[in-house]
Amino acid sequence: MADELVLYTNPMSRGRIARWMLEEIGTPYAVEIVQYGDEMQGEAYRAINPMAKVPALRHGETVVTEVAAICAYLADAFPEAGLAPAPGSRERGTYYRWLFFGAGPMEAAVTNRALGFVPPPERSRMVGYGSFERMLDALEGAVAAGPFILGERFSAVDVLLGAQVGWGLAFGTMEKRPAFEAYAERTMGRPAARRAQAIDEADAPPAD
């Protein structure tokens, strides 16, 4: 089909966020599981994503990579799902602010922390998040005001941040603050999130 949606993913990847977003959209989609190693590094897949990583989304002739971009694209491509504020609305500013916060400062801060890199205080201006603690405090303020980033309205930004917070709590890369635990429960407890998780768990390799 000309406008077929195809998700290229691996169940052990950020592709779980893209699948959750697709389940929220509610439009049929196909899935290609891409294995780490030779397949993901191979010429065929790198024609889709030259970065040789997942997820990637193909919608007809359009290819979108980077999970935050996939969430934003799907919300705009399928407005009937109601997962993004109207273009030009003031809410769009808040939506963009925290969507890019998740893709930028939050992702970088959590990754650096997990790798054992802590920027010295005198160099904090060189990193987009300043410090890990400052990032957490900013995020806590955003999710505590809730129930969602846009107030009562769930949106694509809650897919991204909800997954990041939920994983951070599960894997110990984020502090177990009450606001984070409540937000993860509100977002990852949604039916679409549970459906996506069940599919990915079924596709995941068996534990050793």
C-alpha positions, 0 to 999 in steps of 0.5 A: 500500500502506498501509505503503509506504516512499517515499524523497524524495531527490536524488542530490546530497544527504544523501538518500544516507545515507537510501538506504544505510539503506534498503538495509541494511534490505533492505525494498522501497521506492519513490523520488521524486527531488525536483529542487532549485529550484521542485519542492523549494520547491513547495507539493506537496513542502512538504506533506511537508517544510515545510523544503523539503529532502531527504531525507524518508521516508514510511512509510504515513501517517508522515513522517520528516525529518532524516537521523539521525531517518530512520536511527533510525526505520528501525532501530526500525521494522524490528528484524529487520535488527538495526541498533539495540540493544534499547530499554532496553539499556545499548548504547542509550545509546552508540547515542544518544550518537553518533547525536546527536553526528553530527546535532549537534556533528559536522554543525555543526562541519564546516558552519561550518568549510566556510563559514569560520566559526571561533568565537573561543576565548572564545565556544567555549561558545556552540557545541555542538562547542566547537572543530573540533579537539575534535570531531575528537578525540572522533570519533577516539576513538569510531571507533578503538575499533571496528570499529564504534561498538557494537564488533563490531556494525554499526548505524544510527549507523555508517550516519550517521557512516560517510557523514559521515566518508567524505564529509569525507575525500573533500571535504577537510572532515576531516583524513585521520587513519588512524582515519577512513580505516579507519572509512570503509573498513569502513563505506562498503565494505559491500555495502548502501553500494555498492548505494546509491552505485551507484543514486545515481550512476546518478540523478545529473546528468552532470558538466559 
